[in-house]
Structures are given as structure tokens and as C-alpha cells.
Amino acid sequence: MSKLAGVCFPINVGCPVDAGPIHMFSGSEELPLNNKEKQTPMKTAKTILYVGLDVHKESIAVALADSDGSLRRYGEIPGHIQAVDKLIQKLQKPGQELRLCYEAGPFGFVLCRHLRQRGFVCEVVAPSLIPKRAGDRIKTDARDAEQLARLFRAGELTAVRVPDETDEAIRDLMRGRLSAVFDQRRARQRLKGFLLRLGFRYPGKTSWTPAHMNYLSKLKMPHPAQQIVLEEYVQAIQSATERVERLTTQVQAQLAGWKWEPVVRALMCLRGISVINGMTLVAEIGDIDRFDNPRQLMSFLGLVPSEHSSGAKRHQGAITKAGNGSCRRALVEAAHHYWIAPRISPTLRQRQHGQPEQVRQIAWKAQQRLYARQRALSARKKKAVVVVAAVARELCGFVWAICRALKPPTANAPVLPSTGKARVYVLKRHLKFQSGVGRKPAPQTPPACPTGPRKERTHLLGVLR
């Protein structure tokens, strides 16, 4: 026993190992450290390895980013799927999760679908939305792969929607038809420029009609070589026209049985949107539920105005054109139809036959609002292109509303009315379609007109306004 400040402490000196330690408190219990049977193993945290792939036709540059902050280059592998499978087999370790990403490019979505079928997390990144330093003047495949892995770990990348194989096939068909239309236009412009240079002018009003083609067949050039060029140009136009007709027929045939056919049929209730434009919008946009409000869809299609503001100064310019060009082109084409006063033509009535009443109400609301919109902008002496772009932007909101009417939003993405000044088209299942936020719904039936011819005429004018 040793004495320290009047307190006695037992000292275990020379005690056998089996005796165990001597405790100062007899009521305490302690598990022996060498008892391995009663110890529970500690659960190791699962680590994540981020893999950046800079994909090219012949090679793929690979970079790795660990969860602890380290970043390293792996090297290059051949540019095919079998090489990627071998890479994953080498990188897989127990307790480690692999997450891969690559830019949208020549590989398309084949590699992403293959990796997702194997159970891995793979994202296709939008190249235009990758953050880049302004002073970075060196670009190599290895540096691009490092940047992808580092930003993927930081959560700074924007992934694009990966469509299924059927939707991608329909989209390729629509884009193939659009390319055929562009080829037809170029062939026609080439022939018109050739004839204008030689002094030949068509006296009729409309080109490419049977009368115009008959006029072209009777032309005689001053030199035989120029006659050969004329015949070749005419044959090229006929070939391009037949190609467009074949693809148009296939587009109409592929609509039947497509899972998005009800949405396309509903969009055809709008003026200016038929089979071609409807399938273009649905094939390019995909699932409308990923857009919580119409403004997101307008921004996705590049129909919102550009802006350069600083301090108290604010300047808005032309539309950004930063989104999907095919959808924007289809909406601009449809916007020209709203220069005509609202009415239901026989063709439009046939397209609306069998559609839900709510969809037809939205389509009729679109005619009334968009016609009034273009009239108001035209009265302010706006340019025609500005008026058409504004009408196309608001038509995009009605497209969003019709798609949401057929497929209600999921619980993960609720549709909330905006509190800002922009107009939001909110669709409620139990009410009729209303434009704007905070407005009172219009009465279902107009109030009784006051007596007297003059008062009745004034009241009717007020209702029409």
C-alpha cells in the first residue's frame, strides 16, 4: 500500500495474470479486452469512387476522384464497351461504390444504358453546363477527365435525361425528317439562284406547284451544259421531295401504338400543332413532369429573353436560343397561326374529337389569349419577329398545361403557384383552366343586361373587352 495525500491506493505488483486487475470500486464490472468472442466488429463506412470518362471514338481518358479528396489520372483505354467493363472489374473493391459520368457526345446513351443495366450509377453530363475557369487555356483529354471526376464529386455537373430506346428511335425519325426538309430547301434555293443568275423569272405567284414544275420542264438554256445543270437540279428537288414524303408517312405510322400517343393527340387540339409538330415536341421534351412550372420549360427551349444587368441598370435582349432548337422551331411555326381570330375550323374540330373537355378548354383559352397578345404587341409597334417569339413563349405554357392535364404531377414534384410577377399557368383537376396567379375566376354566365338600348349596347361592349 502507498499513501498519497491521506488516500490509500492498491498497487498490483507481482500478481499472476489469472488474478486480473484490482479495482478501486468493488461494484464495477469490466469486460476483458482479450475476449474476442464477445466483441462486435465495427462497421466500415462505404466509400465512393467517382470516375470521369472523357469519351472519344478511339479512346477513353479515365480519371479517379476519391471521397477523401484525392484526384489522380488512371490513363487511357480503348473506346469500346468491353474496355469499360474491364476497367470496372479492376476498380471494383469490397466496400467501395463506383459512380461514373461522361459528356454527351459520340457514344450517345449506349454506354450509360449498359452501365445502368449492370447496376452502376452513370450520368450523361451536358457539356455546355460544365463550369470552366476563364483563365484556363490548356485542354487535353486527361485534364477533361480530371475535371469531370472532380466536379462530379462536388455535385457541380448537370445531367441530361436519358430516354428509353423507343423514344430515342422516334426522336431520330423526327430529326431525320427535319434534315430531309432542310435538304429540300437547299436544293430549291440552289435552283432558284441558278435561274436568277441567267435571267429567268417565274411569272406565277406560288413556287413548287404543278404549274411551276411545268414551267421548269419547258425551260431551254442558252448552252447545252447549262441545260444539263438545270435537269440535275430539278431531279435533285424531286428526289428530296419524295424523301420528305416517305419520312412523313413513316412518322404518321409510328404514332399509332406509341406510349406518348395520347399526349400527342391532346397537343393536336392546339391551333398550329398537328402530327409533325406534336411528335417533335413530345419526342424532344420527353416526360413533362420534370418541369415544375412553365418557366422552366420555356428556359429549356431557349424562349426566355437574355439579360445583362449590373447594379441599377437592367437590359434584356433577344431570346437565348440556348435550348432545344427543334422544339423552338415547331413552336415558332405554330405561333404564326394565332394572327387569325379565334375559331374552331372543321380540321381543328376533327382533331379535338374524343379529347377530354379540360384539354379542349385549354386549347380554346390559348386561342383567345394568344390572339389578344399578338394584337396588343402589334399595337405597340413591335417587330413581327418579336411578336411571334412572345406568342411562341406563351404557347409553350399552354403545351405544359395540356401535358399536365393528361398526366398529373407526382408527389415528388408538386406544382406550386408562383409568387412573382410572371404569368404562370396552373392547372387544377377540380377547376377550369385559369391564367395568372391571384386573379378571380370569371363568372360562368354574364349578368343580366340593364334595360334600354343604349345601356345594353354599352354593357355588351364592356363584356367583349
C-alpha positions in Angstrom: 0.0 0.0 0.0 1.2 3.5 -0.8 0.0 6.7 0.9 -0.7 9.8 -1.1 -2.5 12.8 0.4 -4.1 10.5 3.0 -5.6 8.1 0.5 -4.6 4.5 0.1 -4.3 3.1 -3.5 -3.8 -0.6 -4.1 -0.8 -1.4 -6.3 -0.9 -4.7 -8.3 2.7 -5.8 -8.2 3.7 -9.4 -8.8 0.2 -10.7 -9.2 -0.4 -13.6 -11.5 -2.0 -12.9 -14.8 -5.0 -15.0 -14.0 -5.8 -12.9 -11.0 -7.0 -10.0 -13.2 -6.8 -6.3 -12.3 -7.7 -5.0 -8.9 -10.3 -2.2 -9.0 -10.8 0.6 -6.5 -14.6 0.1 -6.7 -15.7 -3.4 -6.0 -19.1 -2.9 -7.6 -17.8 -2.1 -11.1 -17.5 -4.7 -13.8 -15.3 -4.6 -16.9 -15.1 -6.9 -19.9 -11.7 -8.4 -20.6 -10.1 -6.9 -23.7 -8.7 -10.2 -24.9 -12.2 -11.8 -25.1 -12.6 -11.8 -28.9 -15.9 -13.8 -28.9 -17.8 -11.0 -27.1 -16.5 -8.1 -29.2 -18.7 -6.8 -32.1 -16.9 -5.8 -35.3 -17.0 -2.1 -36.2 -19.0 -1.3 -39.4 -16.8 0.3 -42.0 -18.2 3.2 -43.9 -18.8 2.6 -47.6 -16.5 4.7 -49.8 -17.4 6.2 -53.2 -15.1 6.4 -56.1 -16.0 8.9 -58.8 -14.9 8.0 -62.3 -14.7 10.6 -65.0 -14.7 9.4 -68.6 -13.6 11.6 -71.5 -15.1 9.5 -74.3 -13.9 9.6 -77.8 -14.3 7.4 -80.9 -11.0 5.5 -80.5 -10.0 6.1 -76.8 -11.4 7.0 -73.4 -9.4 9.0 -70.9 -10.1 8.0 -67.2 -9.6 9.9 -64.0 -10.5 8.9 -60.5 -11.6 11.0 -57.5 -11.9 9.5 -54.1 -14.2 10.6 -51.3 -11.3 11.7 -49.2 -10.4 14.5 -51.7 -7.6 12.8 -53.7 -7.7 13.1 -57.5 -5.5 11.0 -59.9 -5.2 10.1 -63.5 -5.8 6.5 -64.4 -4.8 6.6 -68.1 -6.5 5.8 -71.4 -8.4 2.7 -72.5 -9.8 1.7 -75.9 -13.1 3.4 -76.9 -15.5 0.4 -76.7 -17.8 -1.0 -74.1 -15.7 -4.1 -73.4 -12.8 -2.0 -72.3 -15.0 -0.1 -69.9 -16.2 -3.4 -68.4 -12.5 -4.4 -67.8 -11.9 -1.1 -66.2 -14.8 -1.6 -63.8 -13.6 -5.1 -63.0 -10.2 -3.6 -62.0 -11.6 -0.7 -59.9 -14.2 -2.7 -58.0 -13.3 -3.3 -54.4 -15.3 -4.6 -51.4 -17.0 -1.7 -49.6 -16.5 0.7 -52.5 -19.2 2.1 -54.8 -18.4 3.3 -58.3 -20.1 6.3 -59.9 -19.3 7.1 -63.5 -20.0 10.1 -65.7 -19.2 11.2 -69.2 -20.1 14.1 -71.6 -22.9 13.7 -74.1 -21.1 13.0 -77.3 -20.4 10.3 -80.0 -21.2 7.4 -77.6 -24.8 8.7 -77.1 -26.7 6.8 -74.4 -25.5 3.2 -75.2 -22.7 3.3 -72.7 -25.0 4.8 -70.0 -27.7 2.2 -70.5 -25.1 -0.6 -70.4 -23.7 0.5 -67.1 -27.1 1.1 -65.5 -28.2 -2.4 -66.5 -25.2 -3.7 -64.6 -26.3 -1.8 -61.5 -23.8 1.1 -61.6 -24.6 4.8 -61.2 -23.8 6.5 -64.5 -24.8 10.0 -65.6 -24.5 11.7 -69.0 -23.4 15.3 -68.5 -24.5 18.4 -70.5 -21.2 19.8 -72.0 -22.5 23.3 -72.2 -23.3 23.5 -68.5 -19.9 22.3 -67.2 -18.2 25.1 -65.0 -15.0 26.3 -66.5 -12.4 28.8 -65.4 -12.0 31.8 -67.5 -8.2 31.7 -67.4 -7.8 28.0 -68.3 -6.1 27.9 -71.7 -4.9 24.2 -71.7 -7.3 21.5 -72.8 -6.3 17.8 -73.0 -8.2 14.6 -72.7 -6.6 13.8 -69.3 -7.4 17.2 -67.9 -11.0 16.9 -69.1 -11.4 13.6 -67.4 -10.0 15.0 -64.2 -12.4 17.9 -64.4 -15.4 15.6 -64.8 -14.3 13.4 -61.9 -13.7 16.4 -59.6 -16.9 18.3 -60.5 -18.9 15.0 -60.3 -17.7 14.5 -56.7 -18.6 18.1 -55.9 -22.1 17.8 -57.4 -21.5 20.7 -59.9 -22.5 18.8 -63.0 -25.9 18.8 -64.8 -27.1 15.5 -66.1 -29.3 15.2 -69.2 -32.3 13.0 -69.4 -31.6 9.5 -70.8 -34.6 8.4 -72.9 -35.5 4.8 -73.5 -34.7 3.2 -76.8 -38.2 3.6 -78.3 -38.3 7.3 -77.5 -34.9 7.8 -78.9 -35.9 6.0 -82.1 -38.9 8.3 -82.6 -36.7 11.3 -82.0 -34.2 10.1 -84.6 -37.0 9.7 -87.0 -38.2 13.3 -86.4 -34.7 14.6 -86.8 -34.2 12.6 -89.9 -37.3 14.1 -91.5 -36.2 17.6 -90.4 -32.8 17.0 -92.1 -34.7 16.0 -95.3 -36.7 19.2 -95.2 -33.5 21.2 -94.9 -32.0 19.3 -97.9 -35.1 20.0 -99.9 -35.0 23.7 -99.1 -31.3 23.9 -100.1 -32.0 22.2 -103.4 -34.8 24.6 -104.2 -32.7 27.6 -103.3 -29.9 26.3 -105.4 -32.1 26.1 -108.5 -33.7 29.5 -108.0 -30.3 31.1 -107.7 -29.1 29.4 -110.8 -32.1 30.6 -112.8 -32.0 34.2 -111.4 -28.3 34.5 -112.4 -29.3 33.6 -116.0 -32.2 36.0 -116.1 -35.1 33.5 -115.9 -38.0 34.7 -113.7 -41.2 32.7 -113.0 -44.3 34.8 -113.8 -46.6 33.0 -111.4 -47.2 33.7 -107.7 -46.5 30.4 -105.9 -43.4 28.3 -106.5 -43.1 24.5 -106.5 -46.7 23.9 -107.6 -47.6 21.7 -110.6 -47.8 24.9 -112.7 -44.3 25.9 -111.6 -42.9 22.4 -112.3 -44.4 22.5 -115.7 -42.7 25.9 -116.3 -39.4 24.4 -115.3 -39.8 21.5 -117.7 -40.2 23.8 -120.6 -37.2 26.0 -120.0 -34.3 25.9 -122.5 -30.9 27.1 -121.5 -28.6 29.0 -123.9 -25.9 26.4 -123.6 -26.2 22.5 -123.5 -24.0 22.4 -120.4 -26.4 24.7 -118.6 -29.3 22.5 -119.7 -27.7 19.6 -118.0 -27.3 21.5 -114.8 -31.0 22.5 -114.9 -32.1 18.9 -115.3 -29.8 17.7 -112.4 -31.2 20.4 -110.1 -34.8 19.5 -111.0 -34.1 15.8 -110.3 -32.4 16.6 -107.0 -35.6 18.6 -105.9 -37.9 15.7 -106.9 -35.7 13.2 -105.0 -35.7 15.4 -101.9 -39.4 15.9 -102.1 -40.0 12.1 -102.4 -37.7 11.6 -99.4 -39.7 14.0 -97.3 -43.0 12.4 -98.2 -41.7 8.9 -97.3 -40.5 10.1 -93.9 -43.7 11.9 -93.2 -45.7 8.8 -93.9 -43.5 6.8 -91.6 -43.9 9.4 -88.8 -47.7 9.1 -89.0 -47.4 5.3 -89.0 -45.1 5.3 -85.9 -47.5 7.4 -83.9 -50.0 4.5 -83.5 -49.1 2.4 -80.5 -46.5 4.8 -79.1 -46.8 5.3 -75.3 -46.9 9.1 -75.8 -49.7 9.0 -78.4 -52.4 10.3 -76.0 -50.2 13.3 -75.3 -49.6 14.0 -79.0 -53.3 13.7 -79.7 -54.0 16.2 -76.9 -51.5 18.7 -78.2 -53.1 18.5 -81.6 -56.1 20.3 -80.1 -54.0 23.5 -80.2 -54.0 25.6 -83.3 -50.9 25.2 -85.4 -49.8 21.8 -83.9 -50.6 18.7 -86.0 -48.9 15.3 -86.1 -45.4 16.6 -87.1 -45.1 19.4 -84.5 -46.8 17.4 -81.8 -44.5 14.4 -82.1 -41.5 16.8 -82.3 -42.4 18.4 -79.0 -43.1 15.2 -77.2 -40.1 13.3 -78.6 -37.7 16.2 -77.7 -39.1 17.2 -74.4 -40.0 13.7 -73.0 -41.6 13.5 -69.7 -43.1 16.9 -68.8 -43.2 16.1 -65.1 -39.5 17.1 -64.8 -40.6 20.7 -65.2 -42.2 22.1 -62.1 -43.6 25.2 -63.9 -43.9 26.6 -67.4 -41.0 28.9 -66.9 -38.6 26.0 -66.6 -39.9 24.6 -69.9 -39.6 28.0 -71.6 -36.0 28.2 -70.4 -35.3 24.7 -71.6 -36.4 25.6 -75.1 -34.5 28.8 -75.2 -37.5 31.1 -75.4 -36.7 33.4 -72.5 -35.0 36.8 -73.1 -31.3 37.2 -72.5 -30.3 39.7 -69.8 -27.3 41.8 -69.0 -27.8 43.7 -65.8 -25.5 45.4 -63.3 -26.4 47.4 -60.4 -29.5 49.6 -61.0 -29.2 49.0 -64.8 -31.2 46.2 -66.4 -31.1 45.3 -70.1 -33.0 42.4 -71.7 -32.1 41.3 -75.2 -33.2 38.7 -77.7 -34.2 35.2 -76.7 -31.3 33.0 -75.5 -31.8 30.2 -78.1 -29.8 28.0 -75.6 -32.3 25.1 -75.6 -33.7 22.6 -78.0 -33.8 24.1 -81.5 -36.3 21.6 -82.9 -39.0 22.3 -80.3 -38.4 26.1 -80.6 -38.8 25.9 -84.4 -42.0 23.9 -84.0 -43.5 26.5 -81.6 -42.5 29.4 -83.7 -44.2 27.8 -86.7 -47.3 27.3 -84.7 -47.3 30.8 -83.3 -48.0 32.2 -86.8 -51.4 30.6 -86.7 -52.5 32.9 -83.9 -52.6 36.0 -86.1 -56.1 34.8 -87.1 -59.1 35.5 -84.9 -60.1 32.6 -82.6 -62.3 30.0 -84.2 -62.7 26.2 -84.4 -62.2 25.2 -88.0 -63.5 21.9 -89.4 -60.0 20.4 -89.4 -59.3 21.5 -85.8 -62.7 20.2 -84.7 -61.9 16.8 -86.2 -58.6 16.8 -84.2 -60.4 17.7 -81.0 -63.0 15.0 -81.4 -62.8 12.5 -78.5 -60.4 14.6 -76.4 -61.1 15.5 -72.7 -63.2 18.6 -72.1 -60.4 20.1 -70.0 -57.9 19.8 -72.8 -60.4 21.5 -75.2 -60.9 24.3 -72.7 -57.2 24.9 -72.5 -56.9 24.9 -76.3 -59.7 27.5 -76.6 -58.2 29.6 -73.9 -54.9 29.5 -75.8 -56.6 30.9 -79.0 -58.2 33.7 -77.1 -55.2 34.7 -75.1 -52.6 34.4 -77.8 -54.6 36.3 -80.3 -55.1 39.1 -77.8 -51.4 39.0 -77.0 -50.3 39.4 -80.6 -52.8 42.2 -81.1 -51.6 44.1 -78.1 -47.9 43.7 -79.1 -48.6 44.7 -82.7 -50.5 47.8 -81.5 -47.3 48.8 -79.6 -45.4 48.8 -83.0 -43.3 45.7 -82.1 -41.5 43.9 -84.8 -43.2 40.9 -86.3 -40.4 38.5 -85.1 -40.6 39.9 -81.6 -44.4 39.3 -81.6 -44.0 35.7 -82.9 -41.4 34.9 -80.3 -43.5 36.2 -77.5 -46.6 34.2 -78.7 -44.4 31.1 -79.0 -43.2 31.6 -75.4 -46.7 31.8 -74.1 -47.8 28.9 -76.3 -45.1 26.8 -74.5 -47.0 27.4 -71.3 -50.2 26.0 -72.7 -48.3 23.0 -74.0 -47.1 22.4 -70.4 -50.7 22.8 -69.1 -52.1 20.2 -71.5 -49.4 17.7 -70.8 -50.0 18.1 -67.1 -53.8 17.7 -67.6 -53.3 14.2 -69.0 -50.6 13.2 -66.5 -51.0 14.7 -63.0 -47.7 15.7 -61.3 -46.2 13.3 -58.9 -45.8 13.8 -55.2 -42.1 14.4 -55.6 -42.5 17.4 -57.9 -45.6 19.3 -56.7 -46.9 22.2 -58.8 -46.9 25.3 -56.8 -48.2 28.7 -58.0 -45.6 31.4 -58.4 -45.5 34.4 -56.2 -43.6 36.5 -58.7 -44.9 38.8 -61.4 -44.6 36.4 -64.3 -47.7 34.7 -65.6 -48.0 31.0 -64.6 -50.5 28.6 -66.0 -51.7 26.5 -63.1 -53.9 23.5 -63.7 -56.2 22.2 -61.0 -58.1 18.9 -61.5 -61.3 20.1 -60.0 -61.4 23.6 -61.5 -61.4 25.0 -65.0 -58.2 26.4 -66.5 -57.2 29.8 -65.3 -54.4 32.1 -66.5 -52.4 34.0 -63.9 -52.0 33.9 -60.2 -54.2 35.7 -57.8 -56.9 36.5 -60.3 -60.6 36.0 -59.6 -62.3 33.4 -61.8 -64.5 34.8 -64.4 -68.3 34.3 -63.9 -69.8 31.4 -65.7 -72.7 33.4 -67.0 -72.8 37.1 -67.8 -75.0 39.3 -65.5 -78.3 40.5 -66.8 -78.1 43.5 -69.2 -79.7 46.7 -68.0 -82.8 47.9 -69.7 -82.6 50.4 -72.5 -81.0 50.1 -75.9 -78.0 52.5 -75.2 -77.2 50.9 -71.8 -77.4 47.4 -73.3 -75.0 48.3 -76.1 -72.5 49.8 -73.6 -72.7 46.7 -71.4 -72.1 44.3 -74.3 -69.0 46.4 -75.4 -67.7 46.1 -71.9 -68.2 42.3 -71.8 -66.4 41.9 -75.2 -63.5 44.0 -74.0 
